[in-house]
């Protein structure tokens, strides 16, 4: 399966030389019962797994950015260089840095084919 996941929460070192994934999917971390705390992440999770899950699909690395308080902290490492993620979920295409952070439900198919 071409979906891989970082530890939860991820460390920046998990993204060093991230050339093994076609796409990076930045998600909220999971709470104590295993649920993504971000409602937008929960909303697109099924679609993400459907698009990136099949063996013939592009590969994706899910990066967990931390719990709500850690994510809201402006010094969260994923908010800075080189990722500059400002909202979750955010999907970054590795080959060109293009990003999708809105309308994922309607734009993901065309974004992954571009």
Residue pairs with C-beta under 8 A, 6 or more apart in sequence:
1 53
1 54
1 55
2 22
2 52
2 53
2 54
2 55
2 57
2 58
2 59
2 60
3 48
3 49
3 52
3 53
3 59
3 60
3 61
3 62
4 20
4 21
4 59
4 60
4 61
4 62
5 61
5 62
5 64
6 14
6 15
6 61
6 62
6 63
6 64
7 14
7 64
8 29
8 30
8 64
9 29
9 64
9 65
9 66
9 67
9 70
10 63
10 64
10 65
10 78
12 77
12 78
14 63
15 24
15 61
15 63
15 83
18 24
18 61
18 94
19 94
20 59
20 61
21 59
21 60
21 61
21 94
22 58
22 59
22 60
22 93
22 94
22 95
22 112
23 52
23 58
23 59
23 60
23 61
23 91
23 92
23 93
23 94
23 112
24 60
24 61
24 63
24 83
24 91
24 92
24 94
25 48
25 52
25 60
25 61
25 62
25 63
25 89
25 90
25 91
26 63
26 65
26 78
26 83
26 85
26 88
26 89
26 90
26 91
26 92
27 36
27 38
27 41
27 45
27 62
27 63
27 64
27 65
27 88
27 89
28 36
28 37
28 38
28 41
28 64
28 65
28 66
28 67
28 68
28 71
28 88
28 89
29 36
29 37
29 64
29 65
29 66
29 67
29 70
29 71
30 36
30 37
30 64
31 37
31 67
35 42
36 42
36 45
37 67
37 68
38 68
38 88
38 89
40 87
40 88
40 89
41 88
41 89
43 105
44 89
44 104
44 105
44 108
47 104
47 105
47 108
48 60
48 62
48 89
48 91
48 104
48 108
51 57
51 108
51 109
51 112
52 58
52 59
52 60
52 112
57 112
58 112
60 91
63 78
65 71
65 76
65 78
65 85
65 88
66 76
70 76
71 88
78 85
79 85
79 86
83 92
85 92
85 101
86 101
87 101
89 101
89 104
90 99
90 100
90 101
91 99
91 100
91 101
91 104
91 108
91 111
92 98
92 99
93 99
93 100
93 111
93 112
93 114
98 111
98 114
100 107
100 108
100 111
